[in-house]
Amino acid sequence: AQSVAQPEDQVNVAEGNPLTVKCTYSVSGNPYLFWYVQYPNRGLQFLLKYITGDNLVKGSYGFEAEFNKSQTSFHLKKPSALVSDSALYFCAVRDKDNYGQNFVFGPGTRLSVLP
Amino acid sequence: EAQVTQNPRYLITVTGKKLTVTCSQNMNHEYMSWYRQDPGLGLRQIYYSMNVEVTDKGDVPEGYKVSRKEKRNFPLILESPSPNQTSLYFCASSYADTQYFGPGTRLTVL
């Protein structure tokens, strides 16, 4: 069975500092990995995905994530945080070899960027 | 504008009273899905559909039904809602593994 862990419920960072939101996953086959962001009273918005190829994936709003197969991790990063980045972030995984496309989401990490 | 719409956005109902939450997408996506979001649990998939007349259970399908008679619509049906179905519900459609989410429906079952 697939699973996603986001070990931190909350991450606080000062504006202008680098940020990292952690994600580890478990799938039986090869993973497709995703990050989504949720702003208050809104649906989820797609940030980036890893399907294949380069382990460093660049996405929207200056975010990037690094796929590490040996550590089964897909941490989200940004070099310089903005107050407007404050939101709830979800990591998700799908088993590439699972034709049924069952996506599994992590519990979410709330990012607070302090001015 | 490409979008996923859900109706209603907010609903308060009573135990046992059948309800339907509609979901529609205008992007011609084949894959659609329903999730519920609960604090500390993230999003859990209820049902998904890979195309018209093709639906399958997600992780938490108990107490829910879906149908996919047209590509654009994927309604979620609660035949006999119970208080443990109080939650925030999201519909999504997907292309190339990227999911596009609706704005959410906040359901309260008393």
Interface residues (C-beta under 8 A of the other chain):
Chain A: V4 Q6 D9 Y32 F34 Y36 R42 G43 L44 Q45 F46 K49 I51 F90 A92 R94 G100 Q101 N102 F103 V104 F105 G106 P107 G108
Chain B: V4 Y31 S33 Y35 G40 L41 G42 L43 R44 Q45 Y48 M50 D56 G58 D59 F90 A92 S94 D97 T98 Q99 Y100 F101 G102 P103 G104
